[in-house]
Amino acid sequence: MMTIPAVMLENVVKRYPLTRALDGVNLTIERGKVVGLLGHNGSGKTTLLKIIAGLRTPTSGQVRVLGMAPGLETKKRVAFLPEVNTFYNWMTVDDLLKFVKSFHPDLDLEKTAELKAFMNLKGESKIGALSKGQQARLKLIVGLARQADLLLLDEPLAGIDPPSRAKILHALVGELRQEGQTVVISTHEVKEAEPIFDHVIFLRQGRVALEGEAEALRAETGHSMEELFGEVLE
């Protein structure tokens, strides 16, 4: 029996008044994979994630998420973590998690306790008093504690100090990720993230410049993903 992919895009175009953010994107993301969505700022990564999350509608083309057109049903099963921080500074960490739980019932509060310990965050801390790196860790807790089939992370390493990035990323594919969960990570911080990717998608000016299994691409080209990033996207 064939497994339905987590994501399928066929000739997806997204136009804005002054730009074409996506220009005929075709790709398939298999379930259970950790996928790197790699590209410079302005390459279309965020637009692509928002279309998958059902927060943007493509100008043309077809999108299927967990076998369905993006909508209310897929939004229940997809967790999107934006790059921009949308937290209320007056809330405590625990206030925020309870607030998120009120409109995302799949947020696992037992998991948030585990993640708070791992991320070294205290529940009574005011969000406004957290550093940029601590707020980035809090965003990861909100995303990782969702019992979602598909987790979309937009530049999750922004603001996190380099020594902590590798630790968090390695844990992401181990004990922190829900079993069988598909994870798509948008980033231009390739060096730290490369070891965890099963599959990579290089975006350049709204088009897929290169795509494939990470190990196969390394074997075929003799280059790391960081080296390919420079060659393919520069």
N, C-alpha and C positions, 0 to 999 in steps of 0.2 A: 504493500500500500504506500503510495507516494505521500510524503509529508508536505503540507502546505507551507511555503516559505513564510518567514516573518514579515518580509517586505518585498514587493515587486513594483517596479516603476517602468512604464513603457512610454518612451518618447515624451517625457514630462518637460514642459516649458512653463516658466513663470516670468511674466513681463511686469515691470513697473513703468511709470510714465517716462522715466529717463534712462532706464537700463533693462537689460534682460538678465535676470539673476540666474536662471537655469535655462539651458539651451539644448533640449533634446536628450534628457538623461534617461538611460536604460540601465537598470541594475536589479540584481536579486540578492537578498540577504537571507541566508539559511538560518533556521532556528538553532538556538544554543551557542551561537558564535559570538566572539568578541571582535567587533569590527572597528577599524580605524578609518575615520573619515578625515582625510588629510588635505590641507590646502591653506593658502595664505588668506589673510583677512580680505573679504570681498569676493572670494571664490565661489560663494553660493552655499557654503556649508550650513549656515543657520537657516536659510530659506528652505533647504532640503529637509532639515530636521523638523521644521515647523509644518511643512506639508505632510510628512509622515505622521506627526502628532495630531494632525487635523486642525491646526491653528491657522493655516493658510490654504487657499484653494489654488490649484495650478491653473494657468491660463489655458493649457491644453495638455493632453496625454492622460494616461490611466495610472491610478495608484491603488494598490491593494495592500492592506495591513492585516496580517493574520487571516488572510483570505477574504477580507471585507473592504468595501470602500470606507475611507476615513469618516467617522461620525461618532455619535454618542456611544455606541457599543465598543468601538476601538479605543475611545478615550478612557473607558473604564479599565482597559488592559494595557495601556501605554503610559509610562511615566516620562515626562519631558522635564529636564533640568536646564533652564536657560542660563546663559552666561551672566545676564544682568541680575543683580540682587534685588528682589522685590519684598524683602522682609520689613516688618515694622520695628523700628529701633526701640520702642517702649516695651515691647514684649520680652519676656525671658525665653530662654531656649525651650523650656518645657511648655510655656504658653504657646509658642509657635507650633510645636509638634501636636499639641491638642487641637489647635486651630486647623492645621492641615488635616488631621484625622476627621474633623467635622465634615469636610467635603471630599475626602479621599478615604472611604472606609477601609480600603485595603492596606492602609498604613499600619504596620505591625509595631505596636508600642513596646513589646518585649525586644524586638530587634533594635528599636531606637535606643534602648538602654545599653545594649551591647555595643552599638556604634558610638554612643556618647563616650563610653569608656575607651574605646579604641582611638577615637579622635581627640581624646583628652579635653572634652567639653563638659562643663557643669550645667545641670538643668536650671539652676537659679540665676545664671549669668544673664545680664541684660544684653540684648543683641547690639544695641548702640555702643556698648563698651567693648565689644569683640574687635579684634584686629581683622584686617582684610583676609588674612589667611585662615583665621578661626571662622569667619563667616563663610568662606569657601568650604571648609570642612562641614559646617552646618548644612549647607546646600546639599552636600553629598549624603548626609544622613537622611535628609528629606527624600532624596531619590532612592537611595539603596534600601530604605525600610519599606518602600512600596512593594507589595506582592504582585508586581506587574510582569506580564509576559515579555514586554519589550521596554528596555530602559534606554533613553536617549539623553546623552550628556554633552552639552555644548560648552567646550573649553573648561572642563571641570578642574584643571590644574591651575587656572589663573588665580594668582594671589597666594598659592601654597609654596612654601620654601622648597628649593630643589632637593635637599636631603630627605624631605618627607614624601615627595612625589612618588618615588619608586616603591616605598613601603606601602603607601595607600593603593597604588595601582596593582601591585602584586596581591594584596589582600582582596582587591576588587574581584579578581578572577578566582580567588580561593574561597575563604570562609565568608566574605561579605556579600557575594552575589547569591541571589536566590537560585536554587537548583533548576537547571534547564533554561535559565533566563537568557534572552538575547540582549546584548549590550552594544550600542553604537556610540563611539566616543569621537567627537569632533575636536581636533586639536592641531596646532602647529608646533607643539612641544613633542617632537617625534622621538628624540633620543630616549627619554625616560619611559615613554609609553610603548615603544616598539616591541619589547619582549612579550607583552600580553596579547598582541593582536593575532587572531586566527586568519583574518581576512583584511585587506586594505583597499580603500577606494581613494584615488587621488583626483581631486577636483581642481580644475583650472578654468577660470572665466566661465563658470556655469556649465562646464562639460566634463565628462569623465575622461581624464587623460590616461589613466592606467588603473586596472583593477585586477585582483587575483588573490589567491591564498598566499599569505606572507612567506611561508617556508618555501613554497614553489618559486616565488619571485626572487627570493634570495639565492636559491640554487640556480635558476636560469640566468640571472644577471651578474651574480658574484658580488652584489652590492647589498648593503644594509638598507632598511627603509629610510633612514636618515639621509643616506647618500642618494637614494632614488628620489627623495623629496627635492633635493637640490637639482638633480639632473632633469627630472620630469617637469617640475613646476617653475624653474627659473627661466 
